[in-house]
Amino acid sequence: MALLPVLETARDTLRGTLILPSDDAFASAARPWNLAVEQRPVGVALPADVDDLRTLLRAAADSGAPVAVQPSGHGASGDLAGTVIVRMAAFDELEIDVAAGIARVGSGVRWGAVVEALEGSGWVAPAGTSPVVSVAGYTLGGGHSWFSRTGGLGSDNLRAAWVLRVDGTHDRVDDESDPDLMWALRGAGGVVGIVTALEIDLVRAPAVWGASLTFDASDAERVIRAVRDLAEDAPRSVNVFVDSLRMPDAPEMPPEIRGRSFVTVQVLSVDGPADALVDRVRFSGSVQRELSGPTSPGAVAAASNEPTEPTPGRGASAALSRLDDALISDLLRFREHPDQWPIMGIGMRMLGGALGAPRRPGFASIQGAEWLLHALVPIFPGGPSEPGDASIAGFERVVAPALAPQTVPTFLGPGQTLALCGDADSVERLRTVRDAVDPSGVLHEGRLPR
């Protein structure tokens, strides 16, 4: 059956909206969060309810145009030519059981709404650093958060999900009713069904406390070594991030940071002050700026400076099994070279804690990794892409000797597949689960090529 007539018929049936390439709103509706990614879908759907989703699945089966659920535009991995993108904004329920520490969250809800609802409750969400990322996309892709050393990956907090299967059935799934599907949902959710809502564990946080220390770049090696050494003693209640930043010497930058390089260490505890640990970092260099004291997840999210509008960007991530002195020296030597100016930031996240012992079985796991790194290369309009590509390749070469066996799916870059997130047996098991629930490829293959 011809593609366009099928989609036009589906559009006439929906309570929601199906935007096609001939519509004025199509370009805006189809754009991903990372504007550097080209998707080229054949339609963008904004379903109003589960019946609309069923209509889209039937249209996909009839037309051969698979559906790809992309709630907020994050996680775009590459070309979606011939695909209908599904946005889930209408699935916006949010219910929190404070007594039990459980939230039921619709797949169109973004983390900012959950964080705001939990303020002052004694619980925090296992949320990422950006409040505009969808709960569903983050959780179903693994998801590493400010609180992952305390509560585990986002996917580890997934208790149950309401799943629409390609045969049109829609029900609540948990580890008792369908353990194989739940295993797949924890890290590779988008390839085995359309999740309309999630039930997630919250993270107990009786006294959220934070510290942020900024050092000059000349202290970077001593500071990073000091943070590295904390990992041996840091309790799971403490979470640590490091950012090595080199700001462009560009007129768009504020004068106080334009052209400057510095290192920032952020410590976040769910159980009150962690002064003894912070002191070990504080005295490793000359602190240029320091903030510390009681805080809240909302304040942390506001201070993350994550983009609140779609922007273009590139980068590379790496989960590392070690961060020894030699690798720190190699990384900083690479970082300081003038040719590496395209890399504005290298973020380092301490792993361990709850991440080393997942509570629930799932495809996503970062056991065996000690650090999670990300190099950020902004894209400036009109600027050449080659220097940034070269810097990303250089970063990947430096960290290659210390790569862990797998990484988190939400940290994959465009074009990378789930083969980087599990061993051969896990990937084969995932294919088996997908083939059982979607033998005809009604759902887009995502990061698991058929």
Sequence and secondary structure as in RCSB ss.txt:
>XXXX:A:sequence
MALLPVLETARDTLRGTLILPSDDAFASAARPWNLAVEQRPVGVALPADVDDLRTLLRAAADSGAPVAVQPSGHG
ASGDLAGTVIVRMAAFDELEIDVAAGIARVGSGVRWGAVVEALEGSGWVAPAGTSPVVSVAGYTLGGGHSWFSRT
GGLGSDNLRAAWVLRVDGTHDRVDDESDPDLMWALRGAGGVVGIVTALEIDLVRAPAVWGASLTFDASDAERVIR
AVRDLAEDAPRSVNVFVDSLRMPDAPEMPPEIRGRSFVTVQVLSVDGPADALVDRVRFSGSVQRELSGPTSPGAV
AAASNEPTEPTPGRGASAALSRLDDALISDLLRFREHPDQWPIMGIGMRMLGGALGAPRRPGFASIQGAEWLLHA
LVPIFPGGPSEPGDASIAGFERVVAPALAPQTVPTFLGPGQTLALCGDADSVERLRTVRDAVDPSGVLHEGRLPR
>XXXX:A:secstr
  HHHHHHHHHHH SSEEE TTSTTHHHHH  SBTT     SEEEE SSHHHHHHHHHHHHHHS  EEE SSSTT
  S  TT EEE  TT   EEEETTTTEEEEETT BHHHHHHHHTTTTEE    S TTSBHHHHHHT    TTHHH
H  GGGGEEEEEEE TTS EEEEETTT HHHHHHHHHHGGGT EEEEEEEE EE SB EEEEEEEEGGGHHHHHH
HHHHHTTT  TTEEEEEEEEE    TTS TTTTT EEEEEEEEESBS  HHHHHHHHTTS EEEEEEEE  HHHH
HHHT   SS B EEEEEEEES   HHHHHHHHHHHHSGGGTT  EEEEEE  GGGGS SS  S   TT  EEEEE
EEE  TT  SHHHHHHHHHHHHHHGGGB S   GGG  TT  GGGGS HHHHHHHHHHHHHH TT  B  TTS  
